[in-house]
Amino acid sequence: MKWKFHTHGQVLSSPAVVGDTVYVGCTDPNLYAVDREAGTLKWKFETGSRVTSSPAVAAGVVHFESYDGIFYAVEAP
């Protein structure tokens, strides 16, 4: 195992890996962007409820759904 990344909830979604970033949703209720090599947090985006959908990334935008009923499109910095 190369690294571990701890959240404050369960990770039920599959990750999306684009370049040097791993994107994954969590029940805590954040979408996380984690550095693929170091396993460190790059940024996170908080929603109104748990994120169990697997993110999809296209043209620098991360698309995912939250249990708050919103489909998000977040620009990856």
NUSE-610155 format. One line per field, with one value per atom (N, C-alpha, C): residue number from 1; residue in one letter; atom name; x, y, z. Coordinates in steps of 0.05 Angstrom, whole numbers, always signed. Example, Ala and Ser with C-alpha at 12.3 -4.5 7.8 and 13.67 -1.06 7.14 Angstrom:
dodo <- (1,1,1,2,2,2);
marmi <- (A,A,A,S,S,S);
vexkol <- (N,CA,C,N,CA,C);
xx <- (+264,+246,+264,+257,+273,+258);
yy <- (-114,-90,-66,-45,-21,+1);
zz <- (+156,+156,+156,+142,+143,+157);
***
This chain:
dodo <- (1,1,1,2,2,2,3,3,3,4,4,4,5,5,5,6,6,6,7,7,7,8,8,8,9,9,9,10,10,10,11,11,11,12,12,12,13,13,13,14,14,14,15,15,15,16,16,16,17,17,17,18,18,18,19,19,19,20,20,20,21,21,21,22,22,22,23,23,23,24,24,24,25,25,25,26,26,26,27,27,27,28,28,28,29,29,29,30,30,30,31,31,31,32,32,32,33,33,33,34,34,34,35,35,35,36,36,36,37,37,37,38,38,38,39,39,39,40,40,40,41,41,41,42,42,42,43,43,43,44,44,44,45,45,45,46,46,46,47,47,47,48,48,48,49,49,49,50,50,50,51,51,51,52,52,52,53,53,53,54,54,54,55,55,55,56,56,56,57,57,57,58,58,58,59,59,59,60,60,60,61,61,61,62,62,62,63,63,63,64,64,64,65,65,65,66,66,66,67,67,67,68,68,68,69,69,69,70,70,70,71,71,71,72,72,72,73,73,73,74,74,74,75,75,75,76,76,76,77,77,77);
marmi <- (M,M,M,K,K,K,W,W,W,K,K,K,F,F,F,H,H,H,T,T,T,H,H,H,G,G,G,Q,Q,Q,V,V,V,L,L,L,S,S,S,S,S,S,P,P,P,A,A,A,V,V,V,V,V,V,G,G,G,D,D,D,T,T,T,V,V,V,Y,Y,Y,V,V,V,G,G,G,C,C,C,T,T,T,D,D,D,P,P,P,N,N,N,L,L,L,Y,Y,Y,A,A,A,V,V,V,D,D,D,R,R,R,E,E,E,A,A,A,G,G,G,T,T,T,L,L,L,K,K,K,W,W,W,K,K,K,F,F,F,E,E,E,T,T,T,G,G,G,S,S,S,R,R,R,V,V,V,T,T,T,S,S,S,S,S,S,P,P,P,A,A,A,V,V,V,A,A,A,A,A,A,G,G,G,V,V,V,V,V,V,H,H,H,F,F,F,E,E,E,S,S,S,Y,Y,Y,D,D,D,G,G,G,I,I,I,F,F,F,Y,Y,Y,A,A,A,V,V,V,E,E,E,A,A,A,P,P,P);
vexkol <- (N,CA,C,N,CA,C,N,CA,C,N,CA,C,N,CA,C,N,CA,C,N,CA,C,N,CA,C,N,CA,C,N,CA,C,N,CA,C,N,CA,C,N,CA,C,N,CA,C,N,CA,C,N,CA,C,N,CA,C,N,CA,C,N,CA,C,N,CA,C,N,CA,C,N,CA,C,N,CA,C,N,CA,C,N,CA,C,N,CA,C,N,CA,C,N,CA,C,N,CA,C,N,CA,C,N,CA,C,N,CA,C,N,CA,C,N,CA,C,N,CA,C,N,CA,C,N,CA,C,N,CA,C,N,CA,C,N,CA,C,N,CA,C,N,CA,C,N,CA,C,N,CA,C,N,CA,C,N,CA,C,N,CA,C,N,CA,C,N,CA,C,N,CA,C,N,CA,C,N,CA,C,N,CA,C,N,CA,C,N,CA,C,N,CA,C,N,CA,C,N,CA,C,N,CA,C,N,CA,C,N,CA,C,N,CA,C,N,CA,C,N,CA,C,N,CA,C,N,CA,C,N,CA,C,N,CA,C,N,CA,C,N,CA,C,N,CA,C,N,CA,C,N,CA,C,N,CA,C,N,CA,C,N,CA,C,N,CA,C);
xx <- (+17,+0,+18,+11,+28,+20,-6,-15,-44,-53,-80,-90,-116,-128,-152,-154,-176,-197,-222,-244,-260,-281,-298,-324,-323,-347,-338,-358,-353,-349,-331,-328,-342,-364,-380,-378,-368,-366,-339,-338,-313,-298,-271,-256,-254,-249,-242,-213,-196,-168,-163,-154,-147,-120,-100,-74,-63,-56,-45,-65,-91,-112,-132,-139,-160,-184,-207,-232,-250,-261,-278,-298,-323,-344,-344,-356,-357,-383,-390,-415,-412,-390,-385,-394,-403,-412,-395,-371,-353,-345,-337,-322,-293,-276,-247,-231,-211,-190,-164,-152,-129,-106,-82,-58,-53,-50,-47,-21,+0,+26,+30,+22,+28,+5,-20,-43,-52,-45,-52,-75,-90,-113,-104,-116,-112,-134,-159,-181,-206,-226,-251,-274,-297,-321,-344,-356,-377,-404,-421,-448,-467,-493,-513,-519,-508,-513,-492,-494,-473,-470,-445,-439,-431,-450,-444,-441,-447,-443,-414,-407,-379,-376,-355,-351,-342,-349,-339,-326,-304,-289,-286,-293,-290,-283,-263,-254,-249,-238,-231,-254,-277,-300,-308,-312,-319,-349,-362,-392,-399,-418,-426,-453,-466,-492,-490,-505,-506,-535,-537,-564,-581,-570,-586,-602,-601,-617,-605,-580,-567,-545,-545,-524,-503,-479,-458,-439,-430,-408,-388,-366,-347,-321,-313,-288,-264,-248,-224,-202,-193,-173,-146);
yy <- (-23,+0,+25,+43,+67,+89,+93,+113,+108,+121,+121,+149,+153,+180,+176,+190,+187,+209,+200,+218,+216,+232,+231,+216,+199,+183,+159,+147,+123,+132,+119,+123,+100,+106,+86,+88,+110,+114,+103,+99,+92,+118,+118,+142,+147,+172,+180,+191,+180,+189,+204,+229,+245,+258,+251,+262,+255,+275,+270,+272,+271,+275,+252,+244,+224,+238,+236,+248,+226,+231,+211,+225,+214,+224,+210,+222,+211,+218,+202,+207,+230,+243,+263,+292,+303,+300,+315,+306,+321,+305,+320,+309,+316,+297,+301,+300,+317,+315,+309,+286,+276,+273,+281,+278,+248,+240,+211,+200,+215,+205,+206,+228,+232,+224,+222,+216,+239,+263,+287,+301,+315,+331,+354,+356,+379,+400,+391,+408,+390,+402,+387,+407,+395,+411,+399,+415,+406,+410,+389,+390,+390,+389,+389,+362,+341,+314,+295,+269,+250,+248,+242,+239,+209,+195,+166,+160,+180,+175,+176,+162,+163,+188,+204,+228,+222,+240,+239,+266,+265,+289,+293,+318,+325,+354,+360,+388,+404,+391,+404,+409,+396,+399,+372,+371,+346,+346,+325,+322,+300,+305,+285,+293,+274,+279,+275,+290,+288,+280,+269,+262,+286,+310,+334,+341,+323,+325,+344,+351,+369,+354,+359,+349,+371,+367,+387,+385,+408,+411,+430,+419,+436,+438,+462,+467,+458,+441,+432,+453,+464,+485,+475);
zz <- (+0,+0,+0,-18,-21,-1,+4,+23,+31,+52,+61,+64,+59,+63,+80,+103,+121,+117,+117,+116,+142,+145,+169,+163,+143,+136,+119,+106,+89,+60,+47,+18,+4,-9,-23,-53,-63,-91,-102,-128,-141,-146,-145,-150,-180,-187,-214,-212,-229,-229,-255,-252,-275,-270,-286,-282,-254,-238,-212,-189,-196,-176,-175,-151,-147,-135,-148,-138,-127,-103,-91,-73,-73,-56,-29,-9,+18,+32,+52,+66,+87,+88,+110,+105,+87,+59,+39,+34,+17,-8,-28,-51,-46,-47,-42,-67,-69,-89,-75,-81,-66,-86,-78,-94,-98,-123,-129,-119,-119,-110,-80,-68,-39,-21,-32,-15,+3,-4,+12,-1,+16,+7,-10,-34,-51,-45,-45,-38,-33,-21,-17,-21,-29,-34,-17,+0,+18,+5,+6,-4,+20,+14,+35,+46,+34,+43,+33,+39,+31,+1,-7,-35,-39,-52,-57,-87,-104,-132,-140,-160,-170,-187,-183,-198,-227,-245,-272,-278,-292,-297,-327,-336,-365,-367,-382,-388,-362,-342,-318,-299,-304,-286,-275,-249,-235,-232,-242,-241,-222,-204,-185,-173,-160,-147,-117,-102,-73,-65,-41,-31,-24,-27,-24,-48,-69,-93,-114,-110,-129,-145,-171,-188,-191,-182,-181,-205,-213,-233,-220,-210,-195,-212,-216,-231,-214,-225,-211,-213,-190,-192,-201);
***
